[in-house]
Amino acid sequence: MSSSDLSLKTPDEFPTFPYSPPYAIQLDLMRHLYAAIESRKVTIIESPTGTGKTLSLLCGAMTWLMDEKQRAKKGQLDAFQESLKGDNDPDWVVEQSLASFRREMEAVETEFEERLAKARKKEEQMRKMEKARVTKRQKTAHEKQELDDEDDDYFLPDEDEMEDNISPEVRELMKHRKPHRRPNDDKDEEPTCTKIYYASRTHTQLSQTLTELRKTSYASHIRCVPLGSRKNLCINEDVRKKGGDLDEACRELMSEKKGKRCPYMPPADEETQMLDFRDHTLAEPRDIEDLVVLGKNLKTCPYYGSRKAIKQAELVTLPYNLLHKNAREALGIDLTDQIVVIDEAHNIIDTILSYHTLPLSSNTLQTSLTQLTIYLTRFRARLNSQHSLHLRRLVGFLGAISKYCASWLEQGKKDEMMNPAQFVGGLGAKVEGVNLLEVVKYLRESKIARKISGYSDKMAEKAAAKDPSKASTYSSRRGVTPPLHAVEAFLVALTNPDEDGRIFLSRTGNLAEGKDKETVGLKYQLLNPGPQFQDVVEQARAVVLAGGTMSPISEFRSQLFGTVPADRFSTFACGHVIPPSHLQTLVMSRGPRGGEVQFKFASRGDKEVLGELGQTLFNLANLIPDGMVVFFPSYAFLGQVKKLWQETGLLTKLGAKKAVFFEPQESGDVEKVLRDYAAAIKTKPADAAQAAKRRGAILLAVVGAKLSEGLNFTDDLARAVVIVGLPFANLGSVELKERMNYVTALEKQQGGPARGTKDAGTELYENLCMKVCRAIRHQNDWASLILLDSRYASARIRGKLPGWIGKNVLVAQTFGEAVKELGAFYRNKRSNGVA
């Protein structure tokens, strides 16, 4: 049978889509996605938020996955049937063999489904018992032991991690000395399956993805697992209370140092507990919070337990920073021939660049150098020649960087930028012969950083035991990321091609306290995200980048997919589902006092400007029904506004019209603010007089912060979105200028426009599109978008707006005209019965 006989035809309908019929753009999106996955494409999909993008992505991808399962079965059956042809058996024998093979295939699925059903039943019993059960706190093995019980041998590097330095003859001899594997050892190898890795920027966005999945029929049988960091999944309260680096604290317990072990992590030879957790995880779709609850109920670590479920999962949800190569290797993720869908992908380039922007202070450098020197002195006689050689090279290289930083401070420079080759070249002749790639490989494979940090902690603990005054210093070191890790990351960055990144040096510390208090801040900034994403593109069957604001698509094409052949690359874009009459876009150039409103950075501290802004919002609050969300350019600007309005009493006046809420700076407070904001809109004051005066609520938020992405203000929660000023990037930043220079050169090289990256137009397009899409969530929703800055009246700026937003922009020449237009819009909605 030819491969074309097994190719999947793109369906005309998607019966699993929960709303019938789907909008035309939803159907087009699902068909495009299905075809892209089948054709092994890299595709970029732009569908405004509120158009059912996430639901369409899930249904399109899951439909292909289910069809692929049937194709795989048919392929296996056809291959088995083909293998029988050479046996010349009678037809009845062939038919019996085929029937037996079918039963075996069905038995595998049946057995797995029975396990999941059993897990669901057990969990239901657990829920029923939960109310009557008092969960006793499990004891942890944290008993204090004498320091001398721990042998220094623990801090020596593991020799088997350095086998690359052993001669082939010796390696062959060692192979024969190792116990042989039995022929059937691999028979219980856990099977894997084709899966969809569905990534988004935050766990909040992924939780919303799960909400959409539960609307479909797939929720009843899809095997799904959410992945997260230890910060999200650790249930060991003793470890969490200590603060510090959770990753390091967890690894310390995993090492069983001093006889300690996390009570939620079963020993390696007791696999049943982990398998039980795996089955419970896969029994029904869960988000991160559900996984934490499950871990507590089963007294099993959700972080390691979720990793156990990856192989048999069909849908894996994860924040897209976990797609980074190091994170994938740590989690055991293999993308080979799998589908990668990245939702809310407009931030993917910035996320990659941020992940690889690596700071290193001269203080951290010096601490690492001191720890290295002490370690090498203590264990010099016990280290083999390879370890000793690499550590001496590392000491020499770090010493050269330290001297360079000291010399740079003496030169009186404020800051400086250079490429990696210039930086390494400035370290002097002593490091010219050091092969940095070998040093980096050694650090990565030997994991020596933890050994060195552990020995340093032991010495500090001993010192604290002898001198109680040093106890606080020792305590502050526990659970902290080894400083050598920051050094290692910086050295890895230095091995990147020179054109891909820059080194920035700056003065830090307090000069007023004396020159000896000043330090040097080193920072590697990645300019080229492409190579960091290339292995994802090369390994995966299909890569899908989806978002509400993916334009200009050429930016992703040139920076992430420059090596992808034209016949493997595709795009899809659509408008919004709402009729044009449901969105009013209004530019306000003047305030109620007649003055021009323009919120440039230099004028944000002007009390007169802030007063005009306050009066404008006060008047708008009289006019706009229910919820009103106002976005400010930064937390600093919002803080200035809040302080002045409190002093002048304007905040009290505004509160009399609408309940006032501010975006919190702590993520943990977001849910409460949103809950209280929604309650203030839906609940009318008991006092009739107050109810007549106060209508709804106003939420003052920040562009690009927690409330501007991944959260929905549907229907009454936002009948107006107000944008204060132009949400541009800080074009004065030296780092951003260098990045723009890089991208401009790249686009010239590729024959495209020399536009730079994240220019004013791109930034404006993304921010405005996201804000208004947060307010308009379905076909019958409606809202006003009020652009509060006279610069929006410029045709050049308005030309940057997405077509469905900027098509019917009204530019009000006076405040009175703006009020008239807004009043007409809201009266129209009331008269048509939609308000």
C-alpha positions in Angstrom: 0.0 0.0 0.0 1.5 3.4 -1.0 1.9 6.3 1.5 -0.7 8.3 -0.5 -3.3 5.7 0.4 -2.8 6.5 4.0 -2.7 10.3 3.8 -5.5 12.1 5.7 -7.9 14.2 3.8 -8.8 17.6 5.4 -12.4 17.2 6.7 -15.1 19.6 5.6 -16.7 19.5 9.1 -15.5 19.1 12.7 -18.4 17.5 14.6 -16.5 17.7 17.9 -16.7 21.5 17.8 -19.2 22.2 20.6 -21.1 25.1 18.9 -23.0 24.3 15.8 -22.5 25.7 13.3 -19.0 27.2 13.9 -18.3 30.7 12.5 -16.8 30.5 9.0 -13.4 31.8 10.2 -13.4 29.1 12.9 -14.0 26.4 10.3 -11.4 27.8 8.0 -8.9 27.9 10.9 -9.5 24.3 11.9 -9.2 23.1 8.2 -5.9 25.1 7.8 -4.5 23.6 11.0 -5.5 20.1 10.1 -3.8 20.3 6.7 -0.7 22.0 8.2 -0.2 19.2 10.7 -0.8 16.5 8.0 1.6 18.2 5.6 4.3 18.6 8.3 4.2 22.4 8.0 5.5 25.3 10.1 2.5 27.7 10.2 1.6 31.0 11.7 -2.1 31.6 12.6 -3.5 35.1 13.4 -7.0 35.1 14.8 -8.1 37.9 17.1 -8.7 37.0 20.7 -12.5 36.5 21.2 -13.0 34.7 17.9 -12.8 31.2 19.5 -9.1 30.7 18.5 -8.2 28.4 21.4 -11.2 26.2 20.9 -10.6 26.0 17.2 -6.9 25.1 17.7 -7.9 22.3 20.1 -10.6 20.9 17.9 -8.5 21.1 14.7 -5.4 19.5 16.3 -7.3 16.9 18.3 -9.4 15.8 15.2 -6.1 15.2 13.4 -4.7 13.3 16.4 -7.7 10.9 16.5 -7.6 10.4 12.8 -3.9 9.7 13.1 -4.6 7.0 15.7 -6.9 5.2 13.3 -4.4 5.6 10.5 -1.6 4.1 12.7 -3.8 1.1 13.5 -4.6 0.6 9.8 -1.0 0.9 9.0 0.0 -1.7 11.6 -2.7 -4.0 10.3 -1.7 -3.6 6.7 2.0 -4.1 7.5 1.1 -7.3 9.4 -1.1 -8.5 6.5 1.7 -7.8 4.1 4.1 -9.9 6.3 1.8 -12.9 6.0 1.9 -13.0 2.2 5.2 -14.7 2.1 4.1 -17.6 4.3 1.7 -19.1 1.7 -0.8 -20.0 4.4 -4.4 -20.9 3.5 -6.9 -17.9 3.6 -8.6 -19.1 6.8 -5.2 -19.1 8.6 -4.5 -15.6 7.3 -7.9 -14.4 8.5 -7.5 -16.0 11.9 -4.0 -14.4 12.3 -5.4 -11.0 11.3 -8.3 -11.4 13.8 -5.9 -12.4 16.5 -3.7 -9.4 15.7 -6.7 -7.1 15.9 -7.7 -8.5 19.3 -4.2 -7.9 20.6 -4.3 -4.3 19.5 -7.7 -3.8 21.1 -6.5 -5.5 24.3 -3.8 -2.9 24.8 -6.3 0.0 24.6 -8.8 -1.9 26.7 -6.3 -2.6 29.4 -5.2 1.0 29.5 -8.8 2.3 29.6 -9.5 -0.1 32.5 -6.6 1.3 34.5 -7.8 4.9 33.9 -11.4 3.9 34.9 -10.1 2.3 38.1 -8.1 5.5 38.9 -11.3 7.6 38.3 -13.3 5.4 40.6 -10.6 5.5 43.3 -10.4 9.2 43.1 -14.2 9.6 43.4 -14.0 7.5 46.6 -11.2 9.7 47.8 -13.3 12.8 47.3 -16.2 11.3 49.3 -13.9 10.4 52.1 -12.2 13.8 52.1 -14.7 15.6 54.3 -14.5 13.0 57.1 -10.8 12.4 56.9 -8.1 14.2 58.9 -4.9 13.9 56.9 -2.1 13.4 59.2 1.1 15.2 58.4 3.7 12.8 57.2 6.9 12.8 59.1 10.0 14.0 57.4 13.5 12.8 58.0 14.9 16.1 59.0 16.6 15.0 62.2 19.8 16.8 63.0 22.9 14.8 62.5 26.4 15.5 63.4 28.4 17.2 60.8 31.2 14.7 60.9 28.7 11.9 59.8 29.0 13.2 56.3 32.2 12.1 54.5 33.9 14.5 52.1 33.7 11.8 49.5 30.2 13.0 48.8 31.6 16.2 47.3 34.0 14.4 44.9 32.8 14.3 41.3 31.3 11.1 40.0 33.9 9.3 37.9 31.4 7.6 35.6 30.3 11.1 34.4 33.8 11.6 32.9 34.0 8.4 30.8 34.5 10.5 27.6 38.0 11.0 28.9 38.8 7.3 29.2 40.6 5.4 26.5 38.5 3.1 24.2 40.4 0.0 25.6 39.6 0.8 29.2 36.0 1.7 28.3 35.6 -1.7 26.6 37.0 -3.4 29.7 34.6 -1.5 31.9 31.7 -2.6 29.7 32.5 -6.2 30.3 32.7 -5.6 34.0 29.2 -4.2 34.2 26.2 -6.5 34.8 24.6 -7.8 31.6 21.0 -6.9 30.8 18.7 -9.8 30.3 17.2 -10.2 26.8 13.7 -9.4 28.1 14.7 -6.3 30.1 13.3 -4.0 27.5 9.9 -5.8 27.2 8.3 -3.5 29.8 9.6 -0.3 28.2 6.8 2.1 28.6 5.1 2.8 25.2 4.8 6.4 23.9 2.3 7.8 21.4 1.9 10.7 19.0 1.0 13.8 21.1 0.3 17.5 21.0 2.4 19.8 23.1 0.2 22.8 23.7 2.1 25.7 25.0 1.1 29.2 26.2 2.8 32.0 28.1 1.3 31.5 31.6 -0.5 28.9 33.6 -3.5 31.2 33.8 -3.8 31.0 30.0 -3.3 27.2 30.1 -6.1 26.9 32.6 -8.3 28.7 30.2 -7.2 26.3 27.5 -8.4 23.4 29.7 -11.7 25.1 30.2 -12.1 25.2 26.4 -11.1 21.5 26.2 -13.8 20.5 28.7 -16.4 22.0 26.3 -15.6 19.3 23.8 -16.3 15.6 23.7 -12.5 14.9 23.8 -12.5 15.8 27.6 -14.0 12.4 28.4 -11.3 10.3 26.9 -8.2 12.4 26.0 -5.1 11.6 28.1 -3.8 14.9 29.2 -1.0 16.1 31.6 -0.1 19.7 32.6 3.6 20.4 33.2 5.0 23.1 35.4 8.0 24.0 37.5 8.8 23.0 41.1 7.6 26.5 42.1 4.1 25.6 40.8 4.0 21.9 41.8 6.0 21.4 45.0 3.8 20.2 47.9 6.6 19.9 50.5 5.6 22.8 52.9 8.8 22.5 54.9 10.8 23.2 51.8 8.5 26.0 50.6 8.6 27.8 54.0 12.4 28.0 53.9 12.3 30.1 50.8 15.3 30.3 48.6 15.8 28.3 45.4 13.2 25.5 45.3 15.1 23.6 42.6 18.2 23.4 44.7 16.3 22.5 47.9 14.5 19.7 46.0 17.8 18.3 44.5 19.3 18.3 47.9 16.5 16.1 49.3 16.6 13.9 46.2 20.3 13.2 46.9 19.3 11.8 50.3 22.2 13.8 51.8 22.4 13.2 55.6 19.7 10.6 55.3 17.0 13.1 54.3 14.5 12.4 51.6 11.4 14.2 50.5 8.4 12.2 52.0 6.4 12.7 48.8 9.1 11.1 46.6 9.0 7.3 46.7 12.3 5.4 46.3 13.3 4.4 42.8 12.6 0.8 43.5 9.1 1.5 44.6 7.6 2.4 41.3 3.9 1.5 42.1 3.2 4.9 43.8 4.4 6.9 40.8 2.5 4.7 38.4 -0.7 5.2 40.4 -0.2 8.9 40.3 0.4 8.7 36.5 -2.9 6.9 36.0 -4.8 9.4 38.1 -3.3 12.3 36.2 -4.3 10.8 32.9 -7.8 9.8 34.0 -9.2 13.2 33.3 -8.0 16.6 32.1 -6.4 18.7 34.9 -4.7 22.0 35.4 -1.7 22.8 37.6 -3.9 23.5 40.7 -5.8 20.2 40.2 -2.4 18.4 40.0 -1.3 19.9 43.3 -4.5 18.7 45.0 -4.0 15.3 43.6 -0.4 15.1 44.8 -1.5 16.0 48.3 -4.3 13.4 48.3 -2.0 10.7 47.0 1.0 12.0 49.0 3.1 11.9 45.8 5.2 14.6 44.3 3.2 16.2 41.4 6.4 17.6 39.8 8.0 14.2 39.2 4.6 12.4 39.0 3.5 14.6 36.0 6.8 13.7 34.2 5.9 10.1 34.6 2.7 10.7 32.6 4.3 12.4 29.6 4.9 9.2 27.5 1.3 8.0 27.5 -0.3 11.4 27.3 -1.9 12.6 24.1 -2.1 16.2 25.1 0.7 17.9 27.1 0.1 21.5 28.3 3.1 23.6 29.4 4.3 27.2 29.6 6.4 27.8 26.5 9.6 28.5 28.5 9.6 24.7 29.1 10.1 24.2 25.4 13.7 25.4 25.9 16.2 22.6 25.1 17.6 22.3 28.7 14.0 22.2 30.2 13.0 19.6 27.7 16.0 17.4 28.5 15.3 17.8 32.2 11.6 16.8 31.8 12.3 14.0 29.4 10.4 15.6 26.5 11.2 14.2 23.0 9.6 16.3 20.2 10.5 14.0 17.4 7.6 13.7 15.0 5.2 15.4 17.5 3.0 18.4 17.1 3.9 21.7 18.9 1.2 24.3 19.2 2.2 27.6 20.8 -0.8 29.8 21.7 -0.5 33.5 22.5 2.7 33.3 20.5 3.1 37.0 19.9 5.5 37.0 22.8 7.6 34.0 21.8 10.6 36.0 20.3 10.8 38.3 23.4 10.5 35.2 25.7 13.4 33.5 23.9 15.5 36.6 24.0 14.7 37.2 27.7 15.5 33.6 28.6 18.9 33.9 27.1 19.7 37.4 28.6 22.1 36.3 31.3 23.3 38.7 34.0 26.4 38.1 36.1 27.7 40.4 38.8 31.4 40.7 39.7 30.4 39.7 43.3 28.9 36.4 42.1 31.9 35.9 39.9 34.3 36.5 42.9 32.2 34.1 45.1 32.4 31.4 42.5 36.2 31.9 42.2 36.7 31.7 45.9 34.6 28.5 46.2 36.4 27.0 43.3 39.9 27.8 44.7 39.0 26.3 48.2 37.5 23.2 46.6 40.5 22.7 44.3 42.9 23.1 47.3 41.0 20.7 49.4 40.6 17.9 46.8 43.5 18.4 44.6 45.2 15.2 45.6 42.0 13.2 45.2 40.9 14.5 41.8 41.9 12.6 38.7 43.9 14.4 36.0 40.9 15.3 33.9 38.9 16.9 36.7 42.0 18.7 38.0 42.9 20.1 34.5 39.4 21.4 33.8 39.1 23.0 37.2 42.5 24.7 36.9 41.5 26.1 33.5 38.2 27.3 35.0 40.0 29.1 37.9 42.3 30.8 35.4 39.5 31.9 33.1 37.4 33.3 36.0 40.4 35.0 37.5 41.0 36.7 34.2 37.4 38.0 34.1 37.7 39.2 37.6 40.9 41.2 36.8 39.3 42.6 33.7 36.3 43.9 35.7 38.6 45.5 38.3 40.6 47.2 35.5 37.4 48.3 33.8 36.2 50.0 37.0 39.5 51.8 37.3 39.1 53.3 33.8 36.1 55.2 35.1 33.7 53.9 32.4 30.0 54.1 33.0 28.9 51.4 30.6 30.2 49.6 27.5 29.1 47.2 24.9 31.0 44.6 22.9 30.7 41.2 21.2 31.8 38.0 22.9 35.1 37.8 20.8 36.1 41.3 21.9 35.3 40.5 25.5 37.3 37.2 25.5 40.1 38.9 23.6 40.3 41.6 26.4 41.0 38.9 29.1 44.6 38.6 28.2 47.1 36.1 26.8 46.7 33.7 29.7 43.3 32.5 28.5 44.0 32.4 24.8 44.7 28.7 24.9 41.6 27.8 26.9 39.0 26.0 24.8 35.8 27.4 26.3 33.6 24.8 24.6 35.5 22.1 26.5 35.2 23.9 29.8 31.4 24.4 29.2 31.0 20.7 28.3 32.8 19.7 31.4 30.6 21.9 33.7 27.5 20.5 32.1 28.4 16.9 32.1 30.2 16.7 35.5 27.6 18.8 37.4 30.5 19.9 39.5 28.8 23.2 40.4 26.6 21.5 43.0 29.5 19.6 44.5 31.5 22.8 44.9 28.6 24.7 46.3 27.7 21.8 48.7 31.2 21.7 50.0 31.2 25.5 50.5 27.9 25.2 52.4 29.4 22.5 54.6 32.3 24.7 55.5 29.9 27.6 56.3 27.8 25.2 58.5 30.9 24.2 60.4 31.9 27.8 60.9 28.4 28.6 62.1 28.5 25.8 64.6 31.8 27.1 66.1 30.7 30.8 65.9 27.0 31.5 66.4 27.5 35.0 65.0 27.9 33.4 61.6 24.7 31.4 61.8 22.6 34.0 59.9 25.1 34.1 57.1 25.0 30.3 56.8 21.2 30.2 56.9 20.9 32.7 54.1 23.0 30.4 51.9 20.8 27.3 52.2 18.7 26.5 49.2 20.3 29.3 47.1 21.3 28.6 43.5 25.0 27.8 43.3 26.8 30.9 42.1 28.8 28.8 39.7 25.5 28.1 37.8 25.3 31.8 36.8 28.9 31.7 35.8 28.3 28.5 33.7 25.3 30.1 31.9 27.4 33.2 31.1 30.3 31.0 29.8 27.8 29.0 27.6 26.6 32.3 26.1 30.2 33.3 25.3 30.4 30.3 23.0 27.5 31.6 20.8 28.5 33.1 17.4 29.6 36.7 17.8 26.9 38.1 15.6 24.2 36.5 17.8 24.7 38.4 21.0 26.4 41.3 22.8 28.1 41.8 26.2 27.1 44.8 28.2 29.2 46.1 31.2 27.8 48.6 33.6 28.7 50.1 37.0 26.5 48.9 39.9 26.6 49.5 43.7 26.8 52.7 45.6 29.5 55.2 44.6 28.6 57.4 47.6 29.8 54.6 49.9 33.2 54.6 48.2 34.8 53.1 45.1 35.3 49.8 46.9 31.5 49.4 47.1 31.2 49.6 43.3 30.8 46.4 41.3 30.6 45.5 37.6 27.4 44.2 36.1 28.0 41.9 33.2 25.1 40.9 30.9 24.9 38.8 27.8 22.0 39.7 25.6 20.9 37.5 22.8 20.1 39.2 19.6 19.3 36.2 17.4 16.5 33.9 18.7 16.5 31.6 15.6 19.2 29.1 16.6 17.6 28.6 20.1 14.3 27.6 18.4 15.8 25.7 15.5 15.9 22.2 17.1 12.1 22.5 17.9 11.4 23.2 14.2 13.7 20.4 13.1 12.4 17.7 15.5 8.7 18.3 15.5 6.3 17.0 12.8 4.5 20.4 12.8 5.0 23.7 14.6 2.1 26.1 15.0 2.4 29.7 16.2 -1.0 31.2 17.0 -2.1 34.5 18.4 -4.4 37.4 18.1 -1.6 39.8 17.0 1.0 37.9 14.9 1.5 40.7 12.4 3.9 41.5 10.9 4.4 37.8 10.2 7.6 38.7 8.3 9.2 39.2 11.7 8.6 35.6 12.8 9.6 34.3 9.3 12.9 36.1 9.3 13.9 35.7 12.9 12.6 32.2 13.8 12.1 30.4 10.6 14.8 31.7 8.3 16.0 28.2 7.5 12.6 26.7 6.9 12.0 26.0 3.2 9.2 28.0 1.5 7.2 24.8 0.8 7.1 24.0 4.5 5.9 27.4 5.7 2.3 28.6 5.6 0.2 31.3 7.2 -3.5 32.0 8.1 -5.1 35.2 9.1 -8.7 36.3 9.7 -10.7 39.3 11.1 -13.0 39.4 14.1 -16.4 37.8 14.4 -18.2 40.9 15.6 -20.1 43.2 13.2 -18.4 46.7 12.8 -21.2 48.4 14.8 -20.2 46.5 18.0 -16.9 48.3 18.3 -16.5 52.1 18.6 -12.9 53.3 18.2 -12.6 56.9 19.4 -9.6 59.2 19.6 -9.8 61.9 22.3 -7.4 64.8 21.6 -8.6 67.2 24.3 -9.8 67.0 27.8 -12.8 68.7 29.4 -10.9 71.8 30.2 -10.0 72.2 26.5 -6.3 71.4 26.8 -4.6 69.0 24.5 -4.0 65.6 26.1 -0.6 64.1 25.3 1.1 61.7 27.8 4.7 61.7 26.7 7.2 60.4 29.2 8.6 63.9 30.0 5.1 65.2 31.0 3.9 62.4 33.1 5.0 64.1 36.3 3.1 67.3 35.4 0.3 67.8 38.0 -1.7 69.8 35.4 -1.6 67.0 32.9 -2.5 64.4 35.6 -5.3 66.5 36.8 -6.7 66.8 33.2 -6.5 63.0 32.9 -8.4 62.5 36.2 -11.1 64.9 35.2 -11.4 63.2 31.8 -11.9 59.7 33.4 -14.3 61.2 35.9 -16.5 62.5 33.1 -16.3 59.2 31.2 -17.3 57.3 34.3 -20.6 59.3 34.3 -21.2 58.1 30.7 -19.9 54.5 30.5 -22.2 51.8 31.9 -21.0 48.9 34.0 -17.3 48.1 33.7 -14.5 50.4 32.5 -10.9 49.3 32.2 -8.1 51.9 31.8 -4.6 50.9 30.8 -1.6 53.0 31.8 1.9 52.7 30.2 3.7 51.6 33.4 3.3 50.9 37.1 5.4 54.0 37.8 2.9 56.3 35.9 -0.1 54.6 37.6 1.6 55.1 41.0 2.0 58.9 40.3 -1.6 59.2 39.2 -2.9 57.3 42.3 -0.8 59.5 44.7 -1.9 62.8 43.2 -5.6 61.9 42.9 -5.6 60.8 46.6 -4.1 64.2 47.6 -6.5 66.2 45.5 -9.6 64.2 46.5 -10.3 63.2 42.9 -10.0 59.5 43.7 -12.8 59.9 46.2 -15.0 61.7 43.7 -14.3 59.0 41.1 -15.1 56.3 43.7 -18.6 57.9 44.2 -19.3 57.2 40.5 -17.7 53.8 40.1 -16.0 51.4 42.5 -12.2 51.9 41.9 -9.7 49.0 41.6 -6.0 49.0 40.9 -3.9 46.3 39.2 -1.9 44.5 42.0 1.9 44.1 41.6 1.7 40.7 43.2 0.4 37.8 41.1 -1.3 36.2 44.1 -3.6 39.2 44.5 -4.9 39.2 40.9 -7.7 36.7 41.4 -9.1 38.7 44.4 -9.0 42.0 42.6 -10.8 40.5 39.6 -13.4 38.8 41.8 -14.1 42.1 43.7 -14.2 44.1 40.4 -16.8 41.7 38.9 -18.9 41.7 42.1 -18.9 45.5 42.1 -20.4 45.5 38.6 -23.0 42.8 39.1 -24.0 43.9 42.7 -26.0 47.1 43.0 -25.6 49.1 46.2 -28.4 48.5 48.7 -29.0 52.2 49.3 -31.3 53.5 46.5 -29.6 57.0 46.4 -26.2 55.5 46.2 -27.3 53.0 43.5 -28.5 55.9 41.4 -25.2 57.7 41.6 -22.8 54.7 41.4 -22.8 52.5 38.3 -20.4 49.7 38.0 -16.6 49.8 38.5 -13.4 51.1 37.0 -10.2 49.0 36.9 -6.9 50.9 36.5 -4.3 48.5 34.9 -0.9 48.5 33.3 -0.1 47.7 29.6 1.9 44.4 29.4 1.2 43.5 33.0 -0.9 40.7 34.6 -4.3 42.0 33.6 -3.6 42.8 30.0 -3.0 39.3 28.8 -4.8 36.0 29.3 -7.7 37.5 31.3 -11.1 38.2 29.8 -13.5 41.1 30.5 -16.5 39.9 28.7 -19.9 41.7 28.4 -20.5 44.1 31.3 -17.0 43.6 32.7 -15.7 46.1 30.1 -18.0 48.3 28.1 -15.1 50.6 27.5 -11.3 50.1 27.2 -9.3 53.3 27.7 -5.7 53.5 26.6 -3.7 56.3 28.2 -0.8 57.4 26.0 0.9 55.4 23.3 2.2 51.9 24.5 5.6 52.0 22.8 8.8 50.3 23.8 11.5 52.3 25.4 13.4 53.3 22.3 16.1 55.0 24.4 17.3 51.7 25.7 20.9 50.8 24.6 20.0 47.1 24.5 16.9 47.7 22.4 18.8 50.0 20.0 21.4 47.2 19.5 18.6 44.7 18.9 16.9 46.9 16.4 20.2 47.4 14.6 20.7 43.6 14.4 17.2 43.0 13.0 17.5 45.9 10.5 20.7 44.4 9.2 19.1 40.9 9.1 16.1 42.1 7.1 18.3 44.0 4.6 20.3 40.8 4.1 17.1 38.9 3.5 15.8 41.5 1.1 13.0 42.7 3.3 12.2 46.2 4.7 14.7 47.6 7.1 12.0 48.0 9.8 13.8 47.0 12.9 12.0 45.0 15.6 9.2 45.9 17.9 9.1 49.4 16.4 6.4 51.8 17.3 3.9 50.3 14.8 4.4 46.7 15.9 4.2 47.6 19.6 1.1 49.7 19.1 -0.6 47.0 16.9 0.0 44.2 19.5 -1.0 46.3 22.6 -4.2 47.8 21.2 -5.3 44.5 19.6 -4.8 42.6 22.9 -6.6 45.2 25.0 -9.7 45.5 22.9 -9.8 41.7 22.4 -9.8 41.3 26.2 -13.1 43.2 26.2 -14.9 41.7 23.1 -15.2 38.0 23.6 -18.0 36.8 21.3 -20.1 37.8 18.4 -22.8 39.7 20.4 -20.3 41.5 22.7 -19.6 45.2 22.2 -17.4 48.0 23.7 -15.8 51.3 23.1 -12.0 51.7 22.6 -11.0 55.1 23.7 -7.5 56.3 22.6 -6.6 59.0 25.1 -3.8 60.9 23.5 -3.7 63.5 20.7 -1.0 61.6 18.8 -3.6 59.0 17.8 -5.1 61.7 15.5 -2.1 61.3 13.2 -2.9 59.4 10.1 0.5 57.7 10.4 -0.3 56.3 13.8 -3.8 55.3 12.9 -2.4 53.5 9.9 -0.6 51.1 12.3 -3.9 49.9 13.8 -5.3 46.5 12.8 -7.9 46.8 10.0 -10.9 45.6 12.1 -10.1 48.2 14.8 -8.9 51.2 12.7 -11.5 50.9 9.9 -14.0 53.4 11.4 -11.9 55.5 13.8 -13.6 58.7 15.0 -11.2 61.6 15.8 -13.0 64.0 18.2 -11.7 67.5 17.9 -13.3 68.6 21.2 -14.2 66.8 24.4 -17.8 67.7 23.9 -17.8 65.9 20.5 -16.2 62.9 22.1 -19.0 62.8 24.8 -21.6 63.2 22.1 -20.2 60.2 20.0 -20.0 58.0 23.1 -23.5 58.9 24.2 -24.9 58.0 20.8 -23.1 54.6 20.8 -24.4 53.6 24.2 -27.9 54.9 23.5 -27.9 52.8 20.3 -27.0 49.7 22.3 -29.8 50.3 24.8 -32.4 51.0 22.1 -31.5 47.8 20.3 -31.8 45.8 23.5 -28.2 44.8 23.8 -27.1 47.1 26.7 
